[in-house]
Amino acid sequence: MAALRAFAAAVSLSMLFALTPAMSQTPPVESIQIGLSTDAISITAGFSGADLTIFGSLENPDPLIARQGRYDVIVVLEGPPRPVVVRRKDRVLGVWINLESETFENVPVSYSVATTRPLQDIAEPSKYKQLSLGAKNLYMKPADETDSPATIEEFTAALRDRKAATGLYSENVGGVQFLSQNLFRATVRLAPNVPVGTHKARAFLFKSGMFVKESSAQLEIRKSGFEQSIFRVAHDYSFLYGVFAVSLAMLTGWLGRLIFRKD
Amino acid sequence: MGIYLPIAEISVNVFVLLAMGAAVGFLSGMFGVGGGFLITPLLIFYNIPPAIAVATGANQVIASSFSGALSHFKRGTLDFKLGGVLLAGGIVGSTAGIFVFALLRRLGQLDLFISLLYVALLGTVGGLMLVESVNALRASRSGAAPVLKKSGQHNWIHRLPFKMRFRASKLFVSVIPVLGLGAAIGFLSSIMGVGGGFIMVPALIYLLKVPTNVVIGTSLFQIIFTSAYTTLVHATTNQTVDVMLAFLLMAGGVAGAQYGAKAGQRLRGEQLRALLAMLVLAVAIRLAADLFVTPPNLYSLSAAGLN
């Protein structure tokens, strides 16, 4: 008897679950939120790269899909966009010379990706192209679009390759981990030569290979007090800075002679 | 210990830079050259962007040549008048050099031009000096007194007009080659980040027949001002002088220079010149190899719209 009652309860429970979405007509739409513990990071004299942790949450996740691990999150930290010239060396009379070049507009100086799984397991390549997501799929706009597609493709590939080689473009597979059904933590790498400026943290939510939602936050990376002051002065008061550099050199030369004099 | 360079925008090792400065300082003190022709290529090998290496190299040269010139001033082996005329030419040449520098940077050919200039100049000067000093060494070994300054023997330079007397150098010569030499050195200084001592010293000795003992002090004196001017102009037009980087190099450099000067006094003139020639040639060969050997990567990136 007791067993039968328990069975009935189980049935009615599962019916309830099955009915809820149907009754509300439109299923709740998942969305994603990210938060940064700080909106500015200072680079000090000893900076040699760092890991940046970004926390985020899914809103209205479907528990079933979450349990099956079919939610994927890709977090990107994108540096400020700047125009870039890519040059190719060719041999002229035995000497390697920069000959051909291609200028690209608004290329993010740095691009750090963290994902739950390898990119190719999350969605179709065409999806990434469409979203301009991932170091290999990021759209680079050539300044001169009349160049032949083959040339543009060649230089785009070289640009990605060079950026990856300097550590400015990086990918951290498994860098996003779900801490609970809703909460996730992403770890993106900041290269030692990370550029200063306004960076953009973006989180992309995928459900069973389909893109659902994006959320973003801004992060300011700047040089800390001393380095920042030097950089500022060098640009804003460049003449005085030059005078300072010259005087410093003369002072060092004079002091060096006083201290280390050998004659 | 790492340190972040504010202008070069990269992290580097403090001890590597101090050691680099000390080693170059030692050599510069020994040979009486600023050491810029060694510092700039070394910085480039150490991944400092060439534009910053050149401007910062010029800044570093001030310290070592100031320190060296002080020693020569004390000993009275410095011809202020000759140095002043060289300087006047130097300012003109340096200004021209800065414009060419900015132009080449825009065209993306700066690195190539810097390397080519280094190879051509270091190769020529090093080769000539080596031949001359080996001949002198051989002559002194066979017993004959070294004859560097033959009185009465004049070349075409001494037939030019606008003659001027330089007492400290015991010289009566036209100002045209002096100004021209100064201008050429100034031009190289701003493009290569060198003081130009490695050209100035042989040119003063062989072309103008300035007595060797006055040459080094006078060349250092002129170099202080040319490189100070170059530093100022690079700082204002290109913002490529990194004081942090320069200071580390200088700190190592001035210490090394004093020890080098001491070591140099124990060597004979011909030996010193032969050693300097070999050093100059070695740098030239290293740079030439980079031009001809297939680079590991054919592509390079640079910021567009920079100057």
Contacts between the chains, C-beta under 8 A, distances in Angstrom:
chain1	res1	chain2	res2	distance
A	43	B	4	6.3
A	44	B	4	6.9
A	45	B	3	5.1
A	45	B	4	4.9
A	46	B	1	7.7
A	46	B	2	5.6
A	46	B	3	6.9
A	46	B	4	7.0
A	46	B	11	7.8
A	47	B	2	7.7
A	47	B	4	5.1
A	47	B	11	6.0
A	48	B	2	5.1
A	48	B	11	5.2
A	82	B	303	6.1
A	82	B	304	7.8
A	83	B	303	7.1
A	83	B	304	3.8
A	83	B	305	5.5
A	84	B	301	5.6
A	84	B	302	7.4
A	84	B	303	6.5
A	84	B	304	5.9
A	85	B	108	6.6
A	85	B	301	7.1
A	85	B	302	5.2
A	85	B	303	7.4
A	85	B	304	4.5
A	86	B	299	5.9
A	86	B	300	7.5
A	86	B	301	5.8
A	87	B	108	5.3
A	87	B	299	6.8
A	87	B	300	5.2
A	87	B	301	7.8
A	87	B	302	7.1
A	88	B	298	5.5
A	88	B	299	5.6
A	89	B	295	6.0
A	89	B	298	4.8
A	89	B	299	7.6
A	89	B	300	7.4
A	90	B	298	7.7
A	94	B	292	5.6
A	95	B	112	7.8
A	95	B	116	7.9
A	95	B	291	5.0
A	95	B	292	6.4
A	96	B	291	6.4
A	96	B	292	7.4
A	96	B	294	7.2
A	96	B	295	5.7
A	96	B	298	7.9
A	97	B	109	7.6
A	97	B	112	5.6
A	98	B	108	5.0
A	98	B	109	6.3
A	98	B	111	7.7
A	98	B	112	6.5
A	98	B	300	7.1
A	101	B	108	6.2
A	103	B	304	5.0
A	104	B	304	7.9
A	143	B	304	7.6
A	155	B	299	7.6
A	158	B	298	7.9
A	158	B	299	3.8
A	159	B	299	7.7
A	159	B	301	6.6
A	161	B	299	7.2
A	162	B	297	7.3
A	162	B	299	5.8
A	162	B	300	7.2
A	162	B	301	5.1
A	163	B	301	7.4
A	165	B	297	7.5
A	192	B	10	7.0
A	192	B	11	4.8
A	193	B	9	6.5
A	193	B	10	5.1
A	193	B	11	7.4
A	195	B	9	7.3
A	196	B	9	7.8
A	223	B	4	7.5
A	223	B	6	6.4
A	226	B	6	8.0
A	227	B	4	5.8
A	227	B	6	4.2
A	227	B	244	8.0
A	228	B	6	7.6
A	230	B	6	4.1
A	230	B	7	7.3
A	230	B	243	6.5
A	230	B	244	6.7
A	231	B	6	4.7
A	231	B	7	6.7
A	234	B	6	7.4
A	234	B	7	5.9
A	234	B	235	7.1
A	234	B	239	5.3
A	234	B	241	7.2
A	234	B	243	7.9
A	235	B	239	5.6
A	238	B	235	5.3
A	238	B	236	4.5
A	238	B	239	5.7
A	239	B	232	7.2
A	239	B	235	7.2
A	239	B	236	5.1
A	241	B	235	5.4
A	241	B	241	7.2
A	241	B	243	7.6
A	242	B	231	5.9
A	242	B	232	4.0
A	242	B	233	7.6
A	242	B	234	7.6
A	242	B	235	3.1
A	242	B	236	5.8
A	242	B	241	6.6
A	243	B	232	6.8
A	244	B	243	7.0
A	245	B	59	5.1
A	245	B	231	5.6
A	245	B	235	6.1
A	245	B	241	5.2
A	245	B	243	5.1
A	245	B	246	6.4
A	246	B	59	7.3
A	246	B	62	6.1
A	246	B	228	4.6
A	246	B	231	5.5
A	246	B	232	6.3
A	248	B	243	6.3
A	248	B	246	7.5
A	248	B	247	6.4
A	248	B	250	7.8
A	249	B	59	5.6
A	249	B	60	7.0
A	249	B	62	3.7
A	249	B	63	4.1
A	249	B	66	6.9
A	249	B	228	7.7
A	249	B	231	7.5
A	249	B	246	6.8
A	249	B	250	6.0
A	250	B	62	6.2
A	250	B	63	7.1
A	250	B	66	5.0
A	250	B	224	7.7
A	250	B	228	7.9
A	252	B	63	4.6
A	252	B	247	6.9
A	252	B	250	4.4
A	252	B	251	6.5
A	252	B	254	5.8
A	253	B	62	6.9
A	253	B	63	4.0
A	253	B	64	6.6
A	253	B	65	7.5
A	253	B	66	3.4
A	253	B	67	3.8
A	253	B	70	7.4
A	253	B	250	7.2
A	253	B	254	5.6
A	254	B	66	6.6
A	254	B	67	7.0
A	254	B	70	6.8
A	255	B	254	7.4
A	256	B	63	7.1
A	256	B	67	5.2
A	256	B	250	7.5
A	256	B	251	7.6
A	256	B	253	7.6
A	256	B	254	2.4
A	256	B	255	6.0
A	256	B	257	7.0
A	256	B	258	6.9
A	257	B	67	4.6
A	257	B	70	5.4
A	257	B	71	7.0
A	257	B	254	6.8
A	257	B	258	6.5
A	259	B	255	7.6
A	260	B	254	6.7
A	260	B	255	4.9
A	260	B	257	7.9
A	260	B	258	4.0
A	260	B	259	7.1
A	261	B	258	6.0
A	262	B	258	4.6
A	262	B	259	6.1
A	262	B	261	6.4
A	262	B	262	4.0
A	263	B	71	6.3
A	263	B	258	8.0
A	263	B	261	6.9
A	263	B	262	6.8
A	263	B	265	7.9
